Amino acid sequence: MSADIVVVGSYNLDLVLTVERLPAPGETCLSLSRGRSPGGKGSNQAVQAARCGARVAMLAAIGADPAGSEALQVWADAGIDGSSAPRLEVHPTGMAVILVEAGGENSIVVDAGANARLSPAHIEAATPLIAGARLVLAQLETPWPATRRAFEIARASGVTTALNAAPARPDLEEALLALTDILFVNEIEAAALAGVSDPMAAGERLLAQVGQAVVVTRGGRGAALFRRDETLVAQGAYQVDPVDTTGAGDAFIGAFVAELVASGDAERAMGRGQAAGALACASLGAVNSFADADAIAAFERAHA
Ligand code: RIB
């Protein structure tokens, strides 16, 4: 099998509880509803890229449990090649507990499970897949040595590397950033990585550490694209009433990389990403609310 985009990342089973408001430390509150849906930043981004028409392969470590079987089904349904994803006998598939409050804000706790076992050896076993791709995309829910190995293989073959530095890690190793061509961060992640609170200053600072570009997503304030020797591109956000913001950042990134691979146009990719992110807020859960290419294009036209 071959793919244009290889995602080296996580799969989680998301358990979603809706609450009136997120509990304070020490507080117990009753949920309004419960649900379960496929998640994990890596898998979410892969699914959105595939829904945008990209040929995608997923390299995530999953367990030999029912949740792992669900992951394979999610990828098969999305047209994603999951045949290189290692299935581990003794480690359970990752799980996330997500609280969503009225207004759509959330709190997420991830139990990495099998995701924490993705190793450089697993990556090396997929060398032809990675070397034959156009772009390799990773996040920080899987071990850095595996991501580093994937990026080394990609760089050696002229494949673009993209890193979503989420969840936020102030101690991210410089070696990984140095192997990154395109860095995706939200405002919190940008501040944590750059050590400055202003997201625009953080974007400028991080650009010096990566190969090509930094994209800072700013929630309701839109997104900014920093490129060397090019003018800053700042786009405002679509105004939506969010039901659940879970996965909105993943939708942005999946749609962005799909468009970038298809057209090479980073500004257009930002627009696609913004629309995909807005649409992802319309209902509960991550991939369940992700739109396809036609719906994203229609949304952009309707809001032009
Ligand atoms: O970005 C949202 C995702 O973060 C959820 O699907 C959850 O699994 C965590 O990985």
Residues whose N, C-alpha, C, O or C-beta is under 5 A from the ligand:
A	BS01	RIB	N12 D14 G39 G40 K41 A96 T246 G247 D250 A286
